[in-house]
Amino acid sequence: MLGLIVQKFGGSSVASMDKIKNVAARVKAERDRGNQVVVVVSAMGDTTDELIEMAQKAGRNLSDREMDALLATGEQQSAALLALTLQNSGYDAISLTGWQAGISTRGTYSRAQISRIEPDRVVKELDAGKVVVIAGFQGINPDGDITTLGRGGSDTTAVALAAVLDASMCDIFTDVNGVYTADPRLVTNARKLAQVSYDEMLELASLGAVVLQPRAVELAKLYGVRVQVRSSFSLEKGTIILEVEEMETTGIITGVAHDRNVAKLALFDVPDRPGIARTVFKSLASQDINVDMIVQSANRNEHNDISFTITRNDLPRALKVVERVYQEIGAGGFTHGENVAKVSIVGAGMQSNPGVAADMFEALADEDINIEMISTSEIKVSCVVQSQDIERAVQILHQKFKLDQV
């Protein structure tokens, strides 16, 4: 045997029996190269959405526990169908649920986290010469209940298994050829990257590039799992994610990301005293609302304004919190807006090249694109702009930093 490869196939890759047969061919090719293979699958196509619609016909009160039990069946269906396809092609294969694969979780239903993996069953089946097909997105909690891992959870399953099994590569198969310098649907000359660092990929994934789940990237970085993002429908190499020290070259800017799922809230005339920010953001956190960018204005007459962004999906719940909290802290009022989006530039080379942020602001100003909020880290600069400006912003920044050039 050459080694052990973990392959993950998303919903679009297993959306029909013809596509499952295509996946089986990819698995067989890896097996024929002498590698042991563990496959992680998502639910077929729109199966998860269809299950949710079906559940909604039961009534308004849908318990998270029962929804997790229901939604987990989508991945089990894909796993069993792929195992059957491999068996009928002359390859010994077995499908396992998340808990049969030894995946334990903690946290709440629908957003559980993997706490540990005991892969004894997986190793036993591999040693018996089988391809092991595992239902992604799921595990079992300390009460013995089925839990799901939230959006993109199959990516996390695959990387976690690759870590615990010491796999030589974790291939994430999707409907794109790899990670691009920008969304190819917006930028026609966007370039596929051969390599990207863990930190850059984490920023890109968190900022709107949907090719890989951020939690999966965090796990890959933590355990040094080499990940490749590649297409299920092409044999060409994808983008390899690895430590920055292992990369052949590092540019100043690696890519431009954008996110339309953004809403902005602002509290104004907030008393400037200790504990106010804690009260506001702890109240939001208690409702599982993740806050992204935060800007506090300069003190004026012992009052200031606090603005922050969240995902648009969380806005209804966030408004309920803010309606209560602004009175509690004695703020003058609050406002919100959904007509915003976020554009970001990411690059490990930014740390040693001053003036990058200024170049970004200049490019947006030249296009008369107003910046409403700014957030920075060592390797990224993000700006909130009006949603109608987002496509132009992505295109002009891609051009400004010459990302179409190798």
Secondary structure as UniProt FT lines:
FT   STRAND          4..9
FT   HELIX           11..14
FT   HELIX           17..32
FT   TURN            33..34
FT   STRAND          36..41
FT   TURN            45..46
FT   HELIX           47..56
FT   TURN            57..58
FT   HELIX           64..87
FT   TURN            88..90
FT   STRAND          93..96
FT   TURN            98..102
FT   STRAND          103..106
FT   TURN            109..110
FT   STRAND          113..117
FT   HELIX           120..127
FT   TURN            128..129
FT   STRAND          131..135
FT   STRAND          138..140
FT   TURN            142..143
FT   STRAND          146..148
FT   TURN            151..152
FT   HELIX           153..164
FT   TURN            165..166
FT   STRAND          169..174
FT   TURN            184..186
FT   TURN            188..189
FT   STRAND          195..197
FT   HELIX           198..206
FT   TURN            207..208
FT   TURN            210..211
FT   HELIX           214..223
FT   STRAND          227..231
FT   TURN            232..233
FT   STRAND          239..242
FT   HELIX           244..246
FT   STRAND          255..259
FT   STRAND          263..271
FT   TURN            274..275
FT   HELIX           276..285
FT   TURN            286..288
FT   STRAND          294..296
FT   TURN            301..302
FT   STRAND          303..310
FT   HELIX           312..314
FT   HELIX           315..329
FT   STRAND          333..337
FT   STRAND          340..346
FT   HELIX           348..352
FT   TURN            354..355
FT   HELIX           356..366
FT   TURN            367..368
FT   STRAND          373..377
FT   TURN            378..379
FT   STRAND          380..386
FT   HELIX           387..389
FT   HELIX           390..400
FT   TURN            401..404
//
